[in-house]
Amino acid sequence: MTWSWEYLPSEEYVIGEAPPAFVAEVEKKADELVRAAEALYLDGTSYRGENPRSRTAHVSGGMFEFLTIVRHEQIYIVQVTYF
């Protein structure tokens, strides 16, 4: 398995009508978070600890909340706030 990210429950629900430039910033930061998680949890599928708590990532024009589910090797973006 390999690390990835996705919107939860769906892109339409989480992003809504945010401008494309802001969405690009969110997705760029999500890619960075995936690379960091890959380095921190080398084999997430065998991880037996607790998942990290939800966290906030700040990007130009806003922020977003995300969950890291280590055993799934997945980062879920659950809420986006555009200023």
N, C-alpha and C positions, 0 to 999 in steps of 0.2 A: 504494500500500500504506500501511497505517497501523500504528503500533505497538500491540502488545497483549502480554498475558502468558498463560501457561498452566502447568499442572503437567506435569512430565515424569518418568515415562512416563504417569501418569494421576493424577487427583485421589485416587482410592481408595488407590493405592500410596503417594503422598507424604504425604497428610494422615492416613490411617488413622483412628483413633478419637479424634482431638483434639477438644476441646470446641468447640461452635459459636462461642462468643465469641472464642476464640483464632484460629479459622479466619478470622473476620471481621477481626481485626487483621492477619493475614498478607495477606489480600486487599486491605485498605486500603493497606498499605505497598507492595504490588505495583503498585497503581494509581499511587502516588506515583513509583515507579521508572520506570514507563512514561512519565509526564509529563516526568520529568528526561531520559530517553533521547531523547524527541522533541525536546526543546530542544537537546540536545547534538549529536545526529546528525540534521540537518534532512532529509537524503535518504539514509537507510540503505541503500537498494538500490544506490546508486552508490558506497558506501564501499569502499575497497580496502585499508585497514589491517588489522591483527590485531584480533580480538575481545578485549575486556577479559577478564581472568582471572575465575574464579568468585569471588563475593563473599558475605559474610555480612550479613544485615540483622537487626537486633534489634527485637523487638516485645514488648509487654507479655506476659509469661508464657513467652517462649522466643525462638527465632531461626529463620532459614531461610537456606539456601544457594541462590543463583541464578546463572544464566548469562545473559549478554547476547549475543545473536547479531545483530550490527548489520545484516548484509545481509538477514536475514529480518525485521528490525524486530520482534524477538520477545525477550521475557524469559521464561526457563524456570525455574520453581521446582522444584528437584530433590531437596531434603531439608528436612524440617521437624523441629525439636526443640522439644518442649513440656515445660516444667519443672513 
